[in-house]
Amino acid sequence: MKKYVAIWIAVLSFFSVSFAWSEKVTQAMVDAKQAEVTRLQNELQNAQADAYQAYATNSSDLQQKQAKVNQLQSQLTKAQNEAYQTMQTFMQQQSQQTQQVQQAQVPVQNQTQSQPALNQQTQQNSGSGSDVVFLQVKNLLDGGLLKNEIMIAQLSPQLNQMQKMMLYSQYEKSAGGPFALNFFVGFGLGSAIQGDVGGTFFQLGFETFGWIMIIAGCSGDEIKGGAVGVGVVSMLIGQIYGWIRPFVFAKNYNKTLQNALNGGSTMMFSLAPIIDPINEQYGFVAKLDL
């Protein structure tokens, strides 16, 4: 009987070494894919900032910069899909390895009731708990990041790196589409689709007020220059804010999402307009909340 137990212990040892090596190789692949996604995200943010600057300065290379943004967005989507597939493969391998180890442990459990079997069961329970936490965090994100940020930060330490990457890739915000809608359509439509309630009402309010003043100034026998001027200024403020806001909101949202998934504190940046016709002061004030 001792010989029989020794043989099965040797088999378990072989499985453990093989699984450890396979897990390290796959984990390295996952880390490489995640690093590629992070690199492309940083490059995309820089490219979007360059494209916006080129637009603001009416630069001749605007089309070239916009083409670079589109190319990076395509590469980022491809990299995120590859990272997700690699993560799925890794999880499937872990599941298969767990089943094989369970089958190999049956004879040893029957003969010796060994402690490693209890350790294996503990690991299974731990993995199941991680999946439950993953679903909880996903439901919280579906309900809204900003109102559930504290709960997400409390649960996130129980997630593994692959689960965090998967959640971030699924719920991160982009600024390209909302910027285009705010630019071509206006009235905060892009911000509304982005989920930015404050940005939506700000642009909608200023542009609506601007149109009302312009229509009121142009009605009647004479054009009221003052009303038209106020309307034009209000329209411009709403438009400029609508162009900038999607990039600021996406950056702040993604930073908050990243910090919440890492269980850390968040840093918020907000941009508020200054409109003081009496003192002839117009502009924006930046606020940083730590």
C-alpha positions in Angstrom: 0.0 0.0 0.0 2.9 2.4 0.7 4.2 1.8 -2.8 0.8 2.5 -4.2 0.5 5.8 -2.3 4.1 6.8 -3.3 3.3 6.3 -7.0 0.2 8.5 -6.8 2.2 11.2 -4.9 4.8 11.1 -7.6 1.9 11.6 -10.2 0.6 14.5 -8.3 4.0 16.1 -8.1 4.4 15.7 -11.9 1.0 17.3 -12.4 1.9 20.2 -10.1 5.2 21.0 -11.8 3.6 20.7 -15.3 0.7 22.9 -14.3 2.9 25.5 -12.6 5.0 25.8 -15.7 2.0 26.0 -18.1 0.4 28.6 -15.8 3.5 30.8 -15.8 3.7 30.7 -19.6 0.1 31.6 -20.1 0.2 34.3 -17.4 3.2 35.8 -19.2 1.1 35.9 -22.4 -1.8 37.6 -20.6 0.6 40.2 -19.1 2.0 40.9 -22.5 -1.5 41.4 -24.0 -2.5 43.6 -21.1 0.7 45.7 -21.5 -0.1 46.1 -25.2 -3.6 47.3 -24.4 -2.3 49.8 -21.9 0.2 51.1 -24.4 -2.4 51.6 -27.1 -4.7 53.3 -24.7 -2.0 55.8 -23.8 -1.1 56.4 -27.5 -4.8 56.8 -28.4 -5.3 59.5 -25.7 -2.3 61.4 -26.9 -3.4 61.1 -30.5 -6.9 62.4 -29.6 -5.3 65.3 -27.8 -3.1 66.1 -30.9 -6.1 65.8 -33.2 -8.1 68.2 -31.0 -5.2 70.7 -30.9 -4.9 70.5 -34.7 -8.6 71.2 -35.0 -8.5 74.1 -32.6 -5.5 75.7 -34.5 -7.0 74.8 -37.9 -3.8 72.9 -38.7 -3.3 71.4 -42.2 -2.4 68.0 -40.8 -5.8 67.5 -39.1 -6.8 64.7 -41.5 -3.6 62.9 -40.9 -4.0 63.1 -37.1 -7.6 62.0 -37.3 -6.5 59.0 -39.5 -4.0 58.1 -36.8 -6.7 58.2 -34.1 -8.9 55.9 -36.2 -5.9 53.5 -36.8 -5.1 53.4 -33.0 -8.8 52.8 -32.2 -8.8 49.8 -34.6 -5.6 48.5 -33.1 -6.9 48.9 -29.6 -10.1 47.0 -30.3 -8.1 44.2 -31.8 -5.7 44.1 -28.9 -8.5 44.1 -26.4 -10.2 41.1 -28.2 -6.9 39.2 -28.2 -6.3 39.9 -24.5 -9.9 38.7 -23.7 -9.3 35.5 -25.7 -6.0 34.9 -24.0 -7.6 35.4 -20.6 -10.5 33.0 -21.6 -7.9 30.4 -22.6 -6.0 30.8 -19.4 -9.2 30.3 -17.3 -10.1 27.2 -19.3 -6.7 25.7 -18.7 -7.0 26.4 -15.0 -10.4 24.6 -15.0 -9.0 21.6 -16.9 -6.0 21.4 -14.6 -8.2 21.5 -11.5 -10.3 18.6 -12.8 -7.2 16.6 -13.6 -5.7 17.2 -10.2 -9.0 16.2 -8.5 -9.0 12.9 -10.5 -5.4 12.2 -9.6 -6.1 12.9 -5.9 -9.0 10.4 -5.5 -6.8 7.3 -4.8 -4.7 9.2 -2.3 -7.8 10.5 -0.6 -9.2 7.0 -0.3 -5.9 5.7 1.2 -4.6 8.4 3.4 -7.3 11.2 3.5 -4.4 13.5 2.8 -4.3 17.2 3.7 -3.5 18.4 0.1 -7.1 17.4 -0.9 -8.4 19.9 1.7 -6.1 22.5 0.3 -7.3 21.8 -3.2 -10.9 22.2 -2.0 -10.0 25.5 -0.4 -8.5 26.8 -3.7 -11.7 25.8 -5.5 -13.9 27.7 -3.1 -11.6 30.7 -3.4 -11.9 30.6 -7.2 -15.7 30.4 -7.0 -15.7 33.3 -4.6 -13.7 35.4 -7.1 -16.2 34.6 -9.8 -19.1 35.7 -7.5 -17.3 39.0 -6.7 -16.7 39.5 -10.4 -20.4 39.3 -11.1 -21.1 41.7 -8.1 -18.7 44.3 -9.4 -20.1 44.0 -12.9 -23.6 44.6 -11.6 -22.4 47.6 -9.7 -20.8 49.0 -12.8 -24.0 48.5 -14.7 -25.8 50.4 -12.0 -23.3 53.3 -12.3 -19.6 53.8 -11.5 -19.9 57.1 -9.7 -22.6 56.1 -7.2 -21.1 52.6 -6.6 -17.5 53.6 -6.6 -16.9 53.0 -2.9 -18.5 49.5 -3.0 -16.5 48.6 -6.1 -13.2 49.7 -4.4 -14.0 47.5 -1.4 -14.7 44.4 -3.5 -11.9 44.9 -6.1 -9.1 43.4 -4.0 -10.8 40.1 -4.3 -10.5 40.2 -8.1 -7.5 38.8 -10.0 -5.7 40.9 -12.6 -7.4 39.3 -15.6 -10.9 40.0 -14.2 -9.9 43.7 -13.6 -8.6 44.0 -17.1 -11.8 42.5 -18.5 -14.0 44.9 -16.5 -11.9 47.9 -17.5 -11.9 47.0 -21.2 -15.7 46.6 -21.1 -16.6 49.7 -19.2 -14.0 52.3 -20.2 -15.3 55.5 -22.0 -14.1 56.8 -25.3 -14.2 60.5 -26.4 -14.1 60.3 -30.2 -17.8 59.6 -30.9 -19.2 62.0 -28.2 -16.9 64.7 -29.5 -18.1 64.2 -33.1 -21.8 64.3 -32.0 -21.3 67.5 -29.9 -19.5 69.1 -32.8 -21.8 68.2 -35.7 -25.1 68.0 -33.9 -24.6 69.9 -30.6 -27.1 70.3 -27.7 -25.0 67.9 -25.6 -26.1 64.8 -27.6 -22.6 63.3 -27.5 -22.3 63.9 -23.7 -25.7 62.3 -23.2 -24.6 59.1 -25.0 -21.3 59.2 -23.1 -23.3 59.2 -19.8 -22.2 62.7 -18.8 -25.4 64.3 -17.3 -23.7 67.5 -16.2 -22.0 68.1 -19.6 -25.3 67.4 -21.4 -27.3 69.9 -19.5 -24.6 72.6 -19.7 -24.2 72.5 -23.4 -28.0 72.0 -24.0 -28.8 74.9 -21.7 -26.3 77.4 -23.3 -27.2 76.5 -26.9 -30.9 76.6 -26.2 -30.6 79.9 -24.5 -28.5 81.2 -27.4 -31.1 80.2 -30.0 -33.9 81.8 -28.0 -32.0 85.1 -27.7 -31.1 85.1 -31.4 -34.7 84.4 -32.5 -35.9 87.0 -30.1 -33.4 89.5 -31.3 -34.3 88.9 -35.0 -38.1 89.0 -34.5 -39.9 92.2 -35.1 -39.3 95.1 -37.4 -35.8 95.8 -36.1 -32.9 93.5 -35.2 -31.9 93.8 -31.6 -28.1 93.7 -31.7 -27.7 93.2 -28.0 -30.0 90.1 -27.8 -28.4 88.6 -30.9 -24.9 89.2 -29.5 -25.8 87.6 -26.2 -27.3 84.6 -28.1 -24.2 84.2 -30.2 -21.9 84.3 -27.2 -24.0 81.8 -25.4 -24.0 79.5 -28.4 -20.2 79.7 -28.7 -19.7 78.9 -25.0 -22.0 75.9 -25.3 -20.2 74.7 -28.4 -16.7 75.1 -27.1 -17.6 73.4 -23.8 -19.2 70.6 -25.8 -16.0 70.0 -27.8 -13.7 69.9 -24.7 -16.0 68.1 -22.3 -16.0 64.6 -23.8 -12.2 64.3 -23.5 -12.2 65.6 -19.9 -15.1 63.3 -18.9 -13.6 60.2 -20.5 -10.3 60.8 -18.9 -11.8 61.4 -15.4 -14.2 58.4 -15.8 -11.5 56.0 -16.9 -9.2 57.2 -14.1 -11.9 56.7 -11.6 -12.7 53.2 -13.0 -9.1 52.2 -12.8 -8.7 53.4 -9.3 -11.9 51.7 -8.2 -10.8 48.4 -9.7 -7.4 48.8 -7.9 -9.1 49.5 -4.6 -7.5 53.0 -4.3 -8.6 56.5 -3.9 -9.7 58.7 -6.9 -8.7 62.1 -8.2 -11.4 64.1 -10.0 -10.8 67.1 -12.3 -13.6 69.4 -13.2 -13.9 72.3 -15.6 -16.4 75.1 -14.8 -17.2 78.2 -16.9 -16.8 81.8 -15.7 -19.3 84.2 -17.2 -19.3 87.7 -15.7 -20.6 90.3 -18.1 -20.4 93.1 -15.5 -16.7 92.7 -15.0 -16.1 91.4 -18.6 -14.7 88.1 -17.4 -15.2 85.0 -19.5 -13.3 81.7 -19.3 -13.0 78.5 -17.4 -11.8 77.5 -13.9 -10.2 74.1 -13.2 -10.9 72.3 -9.9 -8.9 69.3 -8.7 -10.4 67.1 -6.0 -8.1 64.7 -4.2 
